[in-house]
Amino acid sequence: MPTRNITDANLVAYLKAKGFQETARPKLINNAVTFFFEDSSQLINEVEGFFNRETTVEPLALCESLRVIKALIGDIRRNLRGGN
């Protein structure tokens, strides 16, 4: 199954708030935390809508999703450095 790799935390939070699920655990690649989603026409349409500011999402779902994504990114970076 082809995947789309996304490093933009805001876009990842938006996609998660819209109900898209990751296909694998995020990884640190080239110093950027990368999230993996199944590549589909629906995903591409949502990504284009996001960047063209042509779509909407429930605000509280987006805030919660962004909070979780930021915490996850912080955890991945701390674990890489061997921190607590």
Secondary structure as UniProt FT lines:
FT   STRAND          3..6
FT   HELIX           9..17
FT   TURN            18..19
FT   STRAND          22..29
FT   TURN            30..31
FT   STRAND          32..38
FT   HELIX           41..51
FT   TURN            52..53
FT   HELIX           59..81
//
